[in-house]
Amino acid sequence: MIRLATVFSGIGAIEQALKKMGIEHQIVFACDNGERNISLNVDEINNEIKNLPYDKQKEYIDELYEHKCKKENKMECSYLNNYNLSKKHFYQDVRFLNANQYKDKVDLIVGGSPCQSFSIIGKRAGLNDTRGTLFYDYARIIDECKPKAFIYENVKGLLSHDKGNTWKVVKDVFMSLGYNIKFYELNSKDFGIPQDRRRIFLVGTLKENLLPNTLEKQKLTKTMFDFLESNVDVKYYFKQKGFEFVTTNKRARINSKIISTQKANQQFNWNGDFVFEEYEKIKNRQDILDNAYIGYYNNVRGVVRKLTPRECLRLMGFTDDFKIVVDDVEMYRQAGNSIVVNVLEEIVKQLLKYKLI
Ligand SMILES: C[S@@+](CC[C@H](N)C(=O)[O-])C[C@H]1O[C@@H](n2cnc3c(N)ncnc32)[C@H](O)[C@@H]1O
């Protein structure tokens, strides 16, 4: 039984990975603020709550978010509808998550903090030198609950961020917490998903880190077309303006076998990957004939549509039992921000193989 925790949890890529792999697990806690960036005086609030019992600390922060931010936490909504975790252990903000209460209760923790610069000039680059960044809170939470292993995911840009300083600090801090580190740069197209998405993964273990130095790539046998739905709602098909934009603008890609990196703002602003369907294919769909624009692309007559949220999820490695409970714009955002599940499956396989979790 793996006891799992996540921060910056999003739609739970690792949760989905364990579920897909049929690995017995229990989710201990999760945390995501749903991109509701409200201005808060962190020190002042921490001061205010530090002497309260853990459940009262959480109550205080939950109420603060509810009071300061009228928007609901849509990430929480997706998360709690899909995974087995009580609201009692879903936190709104990593900065106020006191993980001492979970000490030795977590085997694996996963998260990728949004990238922020922290310069270490004149400092020793210990955990405290990163204070004020979301990375600090990720590392602090690891230090507090001491999992057997952690996975830290980020964009490749972190390597060159602040002239390489940020990356150096990240590694140094994890090692200073007593973890043995392995680093991978992985592209999801090498792990069965036809998406060109390169991400970095740091895997830390408390035991000697026996993980291989590189993970074996798998031959890609599927294309984007294998991930498409068969009967797509008419609302995803373009009218003339959209058709003309995506068939002429370089920002948009049509019928790529391997899609480009999904992003938070994909699809709804004609940015990303799109599907062209020949007239023959849709000629019996009166709703499409009545509403979509039929034009020419590469001298072939047909229509263009967006990827559906379900297709975007599939192209992130999520199976169709993932429940979509938010609106389309939000679902595209959440899918684009996530981690490709298949890549995490491979890392988990290795952690299990070497008995590190
Ligand atoms: C790049 S996404 C990670 C998504 C996730 N890895 C997944 O599998 O879907 C970063 C996440 O951090 C969350 N976030 C940003 N600031 C936060 C904070 N202070 N506390 C908790 N979550 C935060 C955002 O809402 C967003 O969902």
The ligand as a MOL file (V3000), in Angstrom:
LIG
                    3D

  0  0  0     0  0            999 V3000
M  V30 BEGIN CTAB
M  V30 COUNTS 27 29 0 0 0
M  V30 BEGIN ATOM
M  V30 1 C 1.7320 23.5570 -13.2560 0
M  V30 2 S 0.3590 23.2390 -12.2430 0 CHG=1
M  V30 3 C 0.6200 21.6010 -11.6730 0
M  V30 4 C -0.4770 20.6390 -12.0220 0
M  V30 5 C -0.3430 19.1870 -11.5350 0
M  V30 6 N 1.0170 18.7530 -11.5860 0
M  V30 7 C -1.2390 18.1780 -12.2330 0
M  V30 8 O -0.9440 16.9830 -12.2530 0
M  V30 9 O -2.3100 18.5050 -12.7520 0 CHG=-1
M  V30 10 C 0.7120 24.2330 -10.8520 0
M  V30 11 C -0.4190 24.2320 -9.8520 0
M  V30 12 O -0.0090 24.9570 -8.6880 0
M  V30 13 C -1.1410 25.5710 -8.1270 0
M  V30 14 N -0.7050 26.6220 -7.1690 0
M  V30 15 C -0.1420 27.8170 -7.4310 0
M  V30 16 N 0.1150 28.4930 -6.2830 0
M  V30 17 C -0.2750 27.6850 -5.2530 0
M  V30 18 C -0.2840 27.8130 -3.8180 0
M  V30 19 N 0.1830 28.9100 -3.2180 0
M  V30 20 N -0.7590 26.7900 -3.0850 0
M  V30 21 C -1.2420 25.6710 -3.6950 0
M  V30 22 N -1.2810 25.5090 -5.0290 0
M  V30 23 C -0.8050 26.4970 -5.8150 0
M  V30 24 C -1.9170 26.0690 -9.3270 0
M  V30 25 O -3.2810 26.2520 -9.0450 0
M  V30 26 C -1.6850 24.9220 -10.3380 0
M  V30 27 O -2.7370 23.9850 -10.3160 0
M  V30 END ATOM
M  V30 BEGIN BOND
M  V30 1 1 1 2
M  V30 2 1 2 3
M  V30 3 1 2 10
M  V30 4 1 3 4
M  V30 5 1 4 5
M  V30 6 1 5 6
M  V30 7 1 5 7
M  V30 8 2 7 8
M  V30 9 1 7 9
M  V30 10 1 10 11
M  V30 11 1 11 12
M  V30 12 1 11 26
M  V30 13 1 12 13
M  V30 14 1 13 14
M  V30 15 1 13 24
M  V30 16 1 14 15
M  V30 17 1 14 23
M  V30 18 2 15 16
M  V30 19 1 16 17
M  V30 20 1 17 18
M  V30 21 2 17 23
M  V30 22 1 18 19
M  V30 23 2 18 20
M  V30 24 1 20 21
M  V30 25 2 21 22
M  V30 26 1 22 23
M  V30 27 1 24 25
M  V30 28 1 24 26
M  V30 29 1 26 27
M  V30 END BOND
M  V30 END CTAB
M  END
